[in-house]
Amino acid sequence: MLKTSLGTHITWDVYNCNAKAISFIPKVKTVLNAIVEELQLSKVNESFKQFEPIGVTGFILLEESHVSIHTWPEYQFAAVDIFSCKHFDAEKIQKLLMSSFSSNKVIIKQIERGDAIDVITKEFN
């Protein structure tokens, strides 16, 4: 165990999404790139997979680590995570996700990697 955090890993479980907003790559890609821009992170590469008939997995490799998303439009659910060596405001991203995907519920979990800090969980309705 280390005595310091090497980075923050935060997940957002996004519920009750507008299914159309999370079904196809163009919208999902726009949202992930908006996150990168909002947090002033440095994109290295990106890859997205369209599932048939609907659903997306996307990954943006960052100099600071990564941003990823997996969507299940049939359940109106998206799982988003960011691991970053740069500190950022999780609630700012929660608001962006709720707005972009027309969600009314998000659960955030935060882990400091390399440290023994407990997982922090917050729910927004």
N, C-alpha and C positions, 0 to 999 in steps of 0.2 A: 504494500500500500504506500502511495506517495503522500506527502504532506501538503501538496498543492494541487489545485485543479489545472488540468492541461487543456480543458475546453468544456463547453456546455453543450449537452445533448438535450434538445427539447422536442417533445412530440405533441401534436395537436390531433385529437380525434374530433372530426367535424361531422356533426349529425344533422339530419333533416335538411340536407343540401338540395338545391334545385337540381334534379337529375340531369337536365340538359347542360347545366354549367359544368358538370364533371364527367360528361360522357365522351368527349372528343378532345384530341390533342390541342387544337388551336387555343381554346379558352384556358385549359389547364396549363399549357406552356406559358401563356401570357401572365397568369397568376404567379407561377414559380419565378419567372423573370422579374416580375414586379417586386417580389420578396427580396431577390438578390439586389435589385436597385435600391429599394427602401433601406436596406441594411448596409448599403455601400460595401458589398462583398465583391470579390474578384473572381469572375467566372473563368474557368479553364476550358470546360467542355460540357455538352449536354446530350442526353439521349432520352427518347420517348418511345413507348410501345403502345399502339392502339390495339385493344382487344375487340373481338367481334362477338356480338354486334355493338357493344358499348363497354367503356371502361378504359382507363389509362394508367400506366405506370410511367413515372418520369423521374429523372435523376440529373441534377446539375452538380458537376464536380467543381469545387472552389479551391482557390489557394488556401483558404481558411478551413476547409473540410468539405461538407456537402449539404445539399437540400434535396429531399425526395418526396414523392407523392404516390399513393396507390388509391384508385377510386373504385367504388362499387356503386354505380348509379342505381342499380336495381334495389339497393338498400339505402339510397340517398346518403351515402357515407364516404368520407375521404380521410385517409390517414396521411398526415404530413409530418416530416421531421427535418430538423436542422441540427447538424453537429458543427460547431464553430469554435475556433481558438480565440475569436474576437467576441467580446461581450455584446449582447443585444437585448432589446426589449421584447419579451415574448408576447406581452399583451398588445403591442402594436401589430404584430403578425396575426394574433387572434382576431383583431378587428378587421384587418384586411381580408382574412379568410372568410369570416362571417359575412362581410359585405359582398365579396366576389362570388361566393357560392350560395348566397341567400339562406344562410344557416341561422338557426336560433339557439344552437347549443354547441359548445366546444369544451372539451376537457384537455387541459394542458398538463403534461408531466415533464419535470425538469430533473436532470441528473448532471452533477459535476463529475466529469470523467477524470480518473486518477486520484480522486479524493474519497473519503468515507462519508460524505454528506448524504443524508437520507434523500429519497426521491420526494420532490415537492409536487403536489397535485392541486390544481385549481379548476373549478367548473364555472362556466359562464352560460347563463340562460337569457 
